[in-house]
Amino acid sequence: MDELLELFGFFMLVLIGLELLETIRAYYVEHSVHAEIVIKVAMIAIARKIIILDVKDLPSLTLIGTAAIVIALSAAYHRVQRARRLQTLNSTKAVLRAPLERIVRHSLLLSQLHICVG
C-alpha cells in the first residue's frame, strides 16, 4: 500500500512539474503570470501532500491548517474563475453592443435625412 501511495505521489509531482511548465510558457508568451495556473499548482501540491501524509501521526491542528489551506485555495480558484467569466461576458456584450449602436445611429441619420428631403 505504501508503494502505491509513493507512486501516486510521484505522479502528482509530475503534474506539478507540467503545471509549472505551463506557467513559464504563459509568462514568456503573454508576459504575465496567470493566477489560475499558480492556484492549480498549489492545489495539486497540497493534494499530493495530503495523499502521502500519514494522518495518524499528525496533531489535529496540522490537519485543521491543511484543511484551511484547501478551503482558501478553492475559494481563490472560484474567485478567479468568476472574474474571468465576468470579464468574458462584459467583452462579449461590448462586441454585440457596437453593431447595434451603429444600426441605431444609421437609422436616426436616415430618418433625419427623410425629414429634410420630405
C-alpha positions as MATLAB code, in Angstrom:
seq = 'MDELLELFGFFMLVLIGLELLETIRAYYVEHSVHAEIVIKVAMIAIARKIIILDVKDLPSLTLIGTAAIVIALSAAYHRVQRARRLQTLNSTKAVLRAPLERIVRHSLLLSQLHICVG';
ca = [
       0.000    0.000    0.000;
       2.875    2.377    0.795;
       4.383    1.715   -2.636;
       1.097    2.641   -4.301;
       0.902    5.905   -2.351;
       4.519    6.644   -3.227;
       3.817    6.005   -6.910;
       0.742    8.215   -6.817;
       2.762   10.915   -5.046;
       5.340   10.733   -7.841;
       2.548   11.064  -10.423;
       1.292   14.174   -8.634;
       4.842   15.553   -8.648;
       4.922   15.137  -12.432;
       1.607   17.016  -12.662;
       3.073   19.837  -10.593;
       6.026   19.998  -12.974;
       3.727   20.148  -16.001;
       1.680   22.950  -14.477;
       4.865   24.874  -13.651;
       5.971   24.493  -17.268;
       2.578   25.876  -18.330;
       3.125   28.848  -16.007;
       6.539   29.540  -17.534;
       5.153   29.202  -21.066;
       2.303   31.596  -20.310;
       4.745   34.089  -18.841;
       7.004   34.041  -21.902;
       4.117   34.253  -24.374;
       1.926   36.825  -22.616;
       4.434   38.398  -20.188;
       2.052   37.872  -17.293;
       1.560   35.232  -14.651;
      -1.907   33.708  -14.624;
      -3.258   33.375  -11.108;
      -5.378   30.427  -12.203;
      -2.336   28.332  -13.127;
      -0.474   29.234   -9.927;
      -3.507   28.267   -7.830;
      -3.775   24.961   -9.726;
      -0.128   24.196   -8.943;
      -0.721   24.955   -5.264;
      -3.854   22.777   -5.218;
      -2.010   19.854   -6.802;
       0.888   20.304   -4.363;
      -1.387   20.300   -1.315;
      -3.307   17.304   -2.706;
      -0.005   15.455   -3.122;
       0.953   16.330    0.446;
      -2.405   15.103    1.755;
      -2.123   11.838   -0.171;
       1.363   10.955    1.077;
       0.691   12.218    4.618;
       0.293    9.728    7.454;
      -2.720   11.168    9.252;
      -2.342    9.011   12.350;
       0.931   10.639   13.387;
      -0.133   14.270   12.949;
      -1.629   16.602   15.538;
      -5.145   17.815   14.890;
      -4.001   21.417   14.499;
      -1.906   20.405   11.472;
      -4.930   18.740    9.896;
      -7.062   21.816   10.556;
      -4.368   24.003    8.955;
      -4.217   21.753    5.919;
      -7.995   21.905    5.601;
      -7.856   25.707    5.845;
      -5.297   25.802    3.017;
      -7.520   23.615    0.844;
     -10.547   25.825    1.524;
      -8.568   29.020    0.852;
      -7.183   27.694   -2.436;
     -10.634   26.507   -3.516;
     -12.147   29.909   -2.742;
      -9.343   31.689   -4.599;
      -9.776   29.461   -7.652;
     -13.525   30.072   -7.618;
     -12.984   33.857   -7.444;
     -10.508   33.800  -10.337;
     -12.875   31.728  -12.482;
     -15.794   34.011  -11.650;
     -13.783   37.126  -12.531;
     -12.718   35.547  -15.825;
     -16.331   34.692  -16.706;
     -17.490   38.233  -15.901;
     -14.674   39.705  -17.986;
     -15.597   37.458  -20.926;
     -19.269   38.347  -20.553;
     -18.533   42.093  -20.475;
     -16.310   41.913  -23.554;
     -18.967   39.872  -25.379;
     -21.601   42.470  -24.511;
     -19.342   45.233  -25.817;
     -18.789   43.368  -29.092;
     -22.531   42.821  -29.512;
     -23.429   46.362  -28.471;
     -21.234   48.116  -31.075;
     -23.111   46.898  -34.200;
     -26.458   47.623  -32.554;
     -25.413   51.189  -31.755;
     -24.221   51.618  -35.345;
     -27.594   50.417  -36.682;
     -29.474   52.824  -34.425;
     -27.207   55.699  -35.428;
     -27.690   54.952  -39.148;
     -31.439   54.653  -38.790;
     -31.563   58.018  -36.990;
     -29.497   59.589  -39.750;
     -31.792   58.087  -42.390;
     -34.886   59.354  -40.593;
     -33.377   62.859  -40.320;
     -32.462   62.745  -43.996;
     -36.011   61.678  -44.842;
     -37.424   64.596  -42.792;
     -35.089   67.092  -44.512;
     -35.839   65.774  -48.008;
     -39.533   65.198  -47.493;
];
